[in-house]
Amino acid sequence: MHPRDARFDWKAFAAEAIPTKTNFVPLEIVLTDIKTTFGEARPALILDAGCGVGVVSRYIYSRGFSVVGVDINESAINNARKSTAGLIKVSDERLTRYLNFSYADILRPASSVIQANAFSGAVCQLVISIIGTDQDRAALLTNLFNALRPGGYLYLSASGVSDDINPMYAELYCSDLEITKEPYTYLSRDDQGRALYVTHHFSEEELRDLLQAAGFSDIRIDKKRETSSRRNSQSANFYYCYCRKPL
Ligand SMILES: C[S@@+](CC[C@H](N)C(=O)[O-])C[C@H]1O[C@@H](n2cnc3c(N)ncnc32)[C@H](O)[C@@H]1O
C-alpha cells in the first residue's frame, strides 16, 4: 500500500509542470495501424487517457483523428481546452473531426465520457507508472480495454526499471522502499526535495503480464533508453507497448 493518494497528488499538480514527451515516432506506429485497420473515410476516434494539457491529443488530432482527452487535473483540462479553441476552427471548418477535453477519472468504470466499446484506439503516455498502486494499474488497463471497440488498439508508454543504466535510480528504489513498500518504486520530488508523486518502474515481463491479464492480445513491447520526462540530464529506460482488444 503506497503512503500517498495518487488522485490527490495529480488533482493538485501544477498544470504547466505536468511531465510529457514529444517524440511521437513510437506513437506513429499505432496511428498507422488504426488507419489501416479501420479505414480513413471516417476519422477513427481515439481516447487519450491522462492527457495532461493535451500535448499528445493535439498531435493525434493533427494526424486526422477525432480525439477525446481525459484527465483528473481540472486546470490541465482547462489549459487543454484553451489551447484548442483556435485549432478546430482553423484546421477543420467542416467539423468532421473533433478534439474534446473532459475531466474524468480513468480509474472509474465506463462513463458518459469514456463509453464502453467506443474507441478505435486508446493512447496512454506516461500514466501507468504514476497512477497509484498495483491494483490501480490493473484497473486502468481494464477500463482502457472496455473503452476499446473489438479489434481496437492500445498504445501505452511506461517508465522502465533503470538501475542498470543510472545509479541514481538504484539509490532511490532503495531509499524509498521503506515508504513505498514496493520494489522499483520511489517518490518523484521537486528541486527542493518535496515529494510530488509515487512513480513505479516496470520490467518488460510485468507489463506483459498486466496487459495479458486485462485481456489484450498481439502484445509487442519495445524498450528504449531515453532521458527522464522531468529530468533531462538523467538516463532512463522506457517501454512502448502496442496491443489489441481481440475481435
Ligand atoms: C506524467 S503526466 C502525462 C500527461 C500526458 N499523457 C502527456 O504525456 O503529455 C500523467 C497524467 O495523468 C493524469 N492522471 C493521473 N491519475 C489520473 C486518473 N486517475 N484519471 C485521469 N488522469 C489521471 C495526471 O493528472 C497527469 O496529467
The ligand as an SDF file (V2000), in Angstrom:
LIG
                    3D

 27 29  0  0  0  0  0  0  0  0999 V2000
    3.0390   12.2100  -16.4980 C   0  0  0  0  0  0  0  0  0  0  0  0
    1.5530   13.0120  -16.9190 S   0  0  0  0  0  0  0  0  0  0  0  0
    1.3920   12.5990  -18.6500 C   0  0  0  0  0  0  0  0  0  0  0  0
    0.4510   13.5350  -19.3860 C   0  0  0  0  0  0  0  0  0  0  0  0
    0.2180   13.2070  -20.8640 C   0  0  0  0  0  0  0  0  0  0  0  0
   -0.1600   11.8310  -21.0740 N   0  0  0  0  0  0  0  0  0  0  0  0
    1.4280   13.5400  -21.6860 C   0  0  0  0  0  0  0  0  0  0  0  0
    2.2470   12.6470  -21.9490 O   0  0  0  0  0  0  0  0  0  0  0  0
    1.5650   14.7150  -22.0650 O   0  0  0  0  0  0  0  0  0  0  0  0
    0.3110   11.9580  -16.1470 C   0  0  0  0  0  0  0  0  0  0  0  0
   -1.1090   12.4850  -16.2840 C   0  0  0  0  0  0  0  0  0  0  0  0
   -2.0340   11.5070  -15.7670 O   0  0  0  0  0  0  0  0  0  0  0  0
   -3.0780   12.1970  -15.1040 C   0  0  0  0  0  0  0  0  0  0  0  0
   -3.7620   11.3010  -14.1660 N   0  0  0  0  0  0  0  0  0  0  0  0
   -3.2670   10.7260  -13.0370 C   0  0  0  0  0  0  0  0  0  0  0  0
   -4.1980    9.9510  -12.4510 N   0  0  0  0  0  0  0  0  0  0  0  0
   -5.3100   10.0380  -13.2200 C   0  0  0  0  0  0  0  0  0  0  0  0
   -6.6200    9.4730  -13.1350 C   0  0  0  0  0  0  0  0  0  0  0  0
   -6.9600    8.6260  -12.1250 N   0  0  0  0  0  0  0  0  0  0  0  0
   -7.5250    9.7620  -14.0960 N   0  0  0  0  0  0  0  0  0  0  0  0
   -7.1910   10.6170  -15.1160 C   0  0  0  0  0  0  0  0  0  0  0  0
   -5.9800   11.1870  -15.2510 N   0  0  0  0  0  0  0  0  0  0  0  0
   -5.0440   10.8970  -14.3130 C   0  0  0  0  0  0  0  0  0  0  0  0
   -2.3470   13.3490  -14.4080 C   0  0  0  0  0  0  0  0  0  0  0  0
   -3.2010   14.3770  -13.9740 O   0  0  0  0  0  0  0  0  0  0  0  0
   -1.3550   13.7830  -15.4890 C   0  0  0  0  0  0  0  0  0  0  0  0
   -1.9060   14.7600  -16.3280 O   0  0  0  0  0  0  0  0  0  0  0  0
  1  2  1  0
  2  3  1  0
  2 10  1  0
  3  4  1  0
  4  5  1  0
  5  6  1  0
  5  7  1  0
  7  8  2  0
  7  9  1  0
 10 11  1  0
 11 12  1  0
 11 26  1  0
 12 13  1  0
 13 14  1  0
 13 24  1  0
 14 15  1  0
 14 23  1  0
 15 16  2  0
 16 17  1  0
 17 18  1  0
 17 23  2  0
 18 19  1  0
 18 20  2  0
 20 21  1  0
 21 22  2  0
 22 23  1  0
 24 25  1  0
 24 26  1  0
 26 27  1  0
M  CHG  2   2   1   9  -1
M  END
$$$$
